[in-house]
Amino acid sequence: MADWASLRHAYGPADDIPALLATASEAGLNAGNVWHELWGRLCHQGTVYSASYAALPALTHVASRAPAAGYMEPLALAAAILGSPTTPEKLRRVREEYRSQVNTLRALGERNLPLAQGGTEFVYAVRTLLALEEPPLWQHELQGLANGELELECPDCDEHLYLPLDSTAFLTRPWPGDEGQAGNPIRPAALECLSARARQVYDLACEHVGDELGTAVLHLFGRASCPECRTEFPIAQDPRG
């Protein structure tokens, strides 16, 4: 058993986490507001804490008991915790300690992916699976694809940029993303230039949702051009090369 009082979450000591996890375990996917509370404490704006990792066995248990679905809160939260940015050394230690949970979560993610309903749910299902990769892949970029917009900074001049990803006009604009602002077209990736994992995301998007989402995926893996300094740069890169 974890010594919750010695662990921390986003708002302080984690001694309130066992009660929240128990409520979630009893109510399953119908736990309602408890999932909001757990997300806020354990993965606040993508940041994780010592209590976050300690919660992985309980989250995996709840996810394992839940009916198969395209999206489920315990699976998504556990994957987000494991996919949160951290040093490679720490990530390896965490995944070694929770290897059983990671394997179970990955199997659940693969089972649930074909059940996703619509583009947004599908993107979240893919994001969940790729969070369990080592290293995690494209968490920020896929969140942007699900939201229909992505925020980035130019790697050259640090300009804050806005990329709408839910229309036929894929542009890079200065932030805030005013539709009246001029923008530079995003150059979509060519299929033959995609990495094997990126090509799999594209193929799954076309198969399960349709060509419109496939087009958005190609732009996500394409190249943006900063409206301020004109630097061109890749949007979503595979860290494994």
N, C-alpha and C positions, 0 to 999 in steps of 0.2 A: 504494500500500500504506500502511496506517495505521502510524504509529509507536507500536506498542502499549506500549512501555516508558514512553512519556510520557503514556499514558492511564490512567484509573483506573476500577476497578469497586468493588463493595461492600466488598471486603476488601483493597484496595490497588492496586499497579501491575498493569496488565492484560497483562503479557507472557505469562501462561498462557492467554489467550483463544485465540490462533491454534491451539494444539494441540487445545483442546476443540472449536473449530469444525471443524477437520479431521476429528476423530473423528466428529462429528455428520454431516459431509458424506459420509464414507465409509459410515457405517452407516445413514444416512437415519433413518426413523422407528423403527428398531430399535436406536437408539443407547443406549437404557436410561438408566443413571444419568447420562450426560453431560448430558441435558436438565435434570436436577435441578441439576447443577453450574452450567450456564449461566444458568438462572433465578435461582439464588441470587446469582450475581455481577452479572448484567446488569439484573435487575429485582427487586431484593431488597425484598419487601413493597411493591411498586409504585413504588419509588424507582429512578431511572435515573441513569447516570453518563456520562462522556465516552466510555467504551468501549462503552456500550450502543448509541449511534448509529453508531459505527464498525462494529459487528457487523451492521448492517442488510443490507448487500449479501450477506454470506454466508448469513444466515438466509433471505433471499428466494431465493437460489440453491437452498438445500436444499428449501425449500417448493415451489419450481417443479418440482423433480425428483420429488417424492413423489407417490404415487398419490392420487387424489381421495378425501377422507374428511371426515366431519362434523367431526372435530377432528384437528388436527395440531400438534405442538409448535412447529416453527419458525414457522408462521404465527401461532399464538397468542402466542408470545414477541415476535415482531416487532411485532405489533399492540399488545401491552401496553406495549412501549417507546414507541411513537408515541402511545399514549393516556395515558401517565403525566402527572399534573398538572404543568404548567410555565407560564411566562408566555406570553401570546399571541404576543409578538414572537419569542421563542425558538422556539416551535412553528412559526411561519411560516418562519423561517430553516431549521430542520431539514427541514421538508417540501419546501421549495424545493430544498435540497441533495440530498435523496433522493426526488425526484419520481418517477423511474422505478420505484424500489422500491415506493413507496406505490401507484402505479397497478397494478403487478403483484400486490401483496398484496390490493388491493381486488378485483381480478378473481378471484383464487383464493378469497377469502372468499365472493363471490357464487356461485361454482361449487359450493363445498362446503356451503353452507347447506342445500339440499334433502336432503343425505345424512346430516344429523344424526339420530342414533338416540336417541329419548327426550328428556324434558324438559330434563335437565341439559345434555346435549350440545348441544341446540338453543340454550339460553340462552348457552352459551359461544360458539357459532357467531355468534349475533347480537351478542354483546359484542365479538367480534373485528371484525366489520364496522363497528360503531359507533365503535370505537376509531380507525378510519381516517377518520372524519368530521372536519371542522374547524369548530368545536372538537370534540374527542371527546365522546361523549354517554354519560352514565349508567354509567360504568365501575364505580363503587363500588356503585351500586344493583343493577346486573345481576349483579355478583358475589354480592351478598346473595341475589338471587332464585335463582341457581344453588345456593347453599349452603342455601337454605330459611330463612335468617334474616338480618336486617339490623341493624347497629348504627348509631345516629345520636345526635346531641346536639340537645336542644331549643334552637332559636334564641333563646329568650327567657331561660330560666334555666340553660342549659348542662347540664341533667340528662342523664346517659348513658342512652340508651333502647335497648330491644330489641324488634324487630318480627319475629315468626315469619311466614314467608310460604309455608309448605308445608301449610297445613291450612285447614279451613273457618272456623276462629276466628281471624280476622286482628285482632290486638290490638297496642296499644302498651303495653309494660310497662317499669318501671324495670329497669335492668341490675343484677345478672345476671338472665337471663331464666328465673326460676323459674315453672313452670306454675301453681304455687299462688298466685302474686301476682295481684292484681286488675289489670286492664288496661282501656284505653279502646279501643273498636272503631275500626278504620281505616275511614274513609269512602271507598269506591271511586270512581274517576273515572267520570263519565258519558261514554259514547262520543262524544257530540257536543262534549265539551269537550277531547278529546285533540288535541294538535298532530298535524300530518300524519305526522311520523316516529313518534310514540308510537302512533298508530293503525295504522301499518304493522307495528310490533312486535306489537301485539295481534292483528291479522289473521293474521300469520304464525304466531303461537303457536297460535291456534285451528286454522289449516289444517294445520300440520305435527304438532302434538302433541294438541290437544284443548281443550275448553272449560275444563277444570280449570286448565290453565296460563293460559288467557285470563283467568280470574277473578283469578289471582294477579297478572297484569300490570295489571289494572285497579286492584287495591289498591296496587301499586307506584307507580302514577301518581295515587294518591288523596291523602287528607289524614289526617295523624296528629294525635292530641291528647295532649299531654304529661300523664301521670298526676299530676305534681307541681304544675304551675302552670296546667294546663288550656289552655295556648296551643295553638291549632290551626295547623298549617303543612303545606305541600305536601311530599311525600316526594321524588319525582323530578321535577325541573323541566327544561324545555328552555331552555338558556341563550340560544338564538337567539330566544326569545319566541314 
